[in-house]
Amino acid sequence: MTKHIGPPRPVLNAGIGSNKLLTDVPLGGDAGIARFTRDVLDQPRIGTVIVLIGINHVQQANSPSNGSPSGHSPTAEQLINGRRALIHAARARHVKAVGATLRTSA
């Protein structure tokens, strides 16, 4: 049994299935980088954000319709810079950012 320490903390899940970090997706909505402030940082009393986004870019990299305007997937550097931009925005608002990813089997 886990003992709860301190006051309870609310949790808000602002995730959208099929959403991408850098590009808008017709069924997934605005790019994560475009909606981060509105959906996360503008929420009242936010203290910590778990950043788990960008996986759909990698997962759908070889898809002919990967959601990017050019039809090409972003580079690893572009994804890293996008996640860094979210982290910097969170820190500027004194919000702790925790990065997350999925592990895939080979």
C-alpha positions as CSV (number, residue, x, y, z in Angstrom):
1,M,0.0,0.0,0.0
2,T,1.3,3.4,-1.0
3,K,1.2,6.1,1.7
4,H,0.1,9.5,0.4
5,I,2.3,12.3,1.6
6,G,1.1,15.9,1.5
7,P,-2.0,17.5,0.1
8,P,-3.6,15.8,-2.9
9,R,-2.6,17.3,-6.3
10,P,-4.9,17.6,-9.3
11,V,-3.8,16.1,-12.6
12,L,-4.7,17.4,-16.0
13,N,-4.1,15.3,-19.0
14,A,-4.0,17.6,-22.1
15,G,-2.7,14.9,-24.4
16,I,-4.3,14.4,-27.8
17,G,-3.9,11.2,-29.7
18,S,-2.1,11.6,-33.1
19,N,-0.9,15.1,-32.1
20,K,2.6,16.0,-33.2
21,L,5.2,18.3,-31.7
22,L,6.2,20.4,-34.7
23,T,3.3,20.1,-37.2
24,D,-0.4,20.5,-37.2
25,V,-2.4,17.3,-37.9
26,P,-5.9,17.4,-39.4
27,L,-7.3,14.9,-36.8
28,G,-4.7,15.7,-34.1
29,G,-5.1,19.4,-34.0
30,D,-2.5,22.2,-33.5
31,A,1.1,21.3,-33.2
32,G,2.2,20.7,-29.6
33,I,4.6,23.6,-29.7
34,A,1.8,25.9,-30.8
35,R,-0.7,24.8,-28.1
36,F,1.7,24.3,-25.1
37,T,1.1,27.7,-23.6
38,R,-2.6,27.6,-24.0
39,D,-3.2,24.0,-23.0
40,V,-0.5,23.7,-20.3
41,L,1.1,26.8,-19.0
42,D,-2.0,28.9,-18.8
43,Q,-3.7,26.4,-16.5
44,P,-4.1,27.7,-12.9
45,R,-1.6,26.6,-10.2
46,I,0.5,24.4,-12.5
47,G,3.7,23.2,-10.9
48,T,5.0,20.4,-13.0
49,V,4.5,19.3,-16.6
50,I,5.3,15.9,-18.1
51,V,6.4,16.4,-21.7
52,L,5.6,13.3,-23.8
53,I,5.3,14.4,-27.4
54,G,7.2,13.9,-30.6
55,I,6.7,10.2,-30.8
56,N,4.3,10.4,-33.7
57,H,6.9,12.2,-35.7
58,V,9.3,9.2,-35.2
59,Q,6.6,6.5,-35.5
60,Q,5.2,7.9,-38.7
61,A,8.6,8.9,-40.3
62,N,8.3,6.6,-43.3
63,S,4.6,7.3,-43.9
64,P,3.9,9.1,-47.2
65,S,1.5,11.4,-45.4
66,N,3.4,12.1,-42.2
67,G,1.6,15.3,-41.6
68,S,4.5,17.7,-42.4
69,P,3.9,20.3,-45.1
70,S,7.0,19.2,-47.0
71,G,6.1,15.5,-46.7
72,H,9.5,15.0,-44.9
73,S,9.8,14.0,-41.3
74,P,11.7,16.4,-39.0
75,T,15.3,15.6,-38.0
76,A,16.2,14.4,-34.6
77,E,17.8,17.9,-34.0
78,Q,14.5,19.6,-34.9
79,L,12.6,17.4,-32.5
80,I,15.1,17.9,-29.7
81,N,15.0,21.7,-30.3
82,G,11.2,21.6,-30.2
83,R,11.2,19.8,-26.8
84,R,13.8,22.2,-25.5
85,A,11.5,25.1,-26.5
86,L,8.7,23.6,-24.4
87,I,11.2,23.1,-21.5
88,H,12.4,26.7,-21.7
89,A,8.8,28.0,-21.8
90,A,7.9,26.0,-18.7
91,R,11.0,27.2,-16.8
92,A,10.2,30.8,-17.7
93,R,6.9,30.3,-15.9
94,H,8.7,28.6,-13.0
95,V,7.1,25.3,-13.9
96,K,9.1,22.1,-13.5
97,A,9.4,20.1,-16.8
98,V,9.9,16.3,-16.8
99,G,10.7,14.7,-20.1
100,A,9.3,11.4,-21.1
101,T,9.5,9.0,-24.0
102,L,8.4,5.5,-25.0
103,R,10.8,2.6,-25.2
104,T,10.3,0.4,-28.2
105,S,11.7,-3.1,-28.6
106,A,14.0,-3.9,-31.4
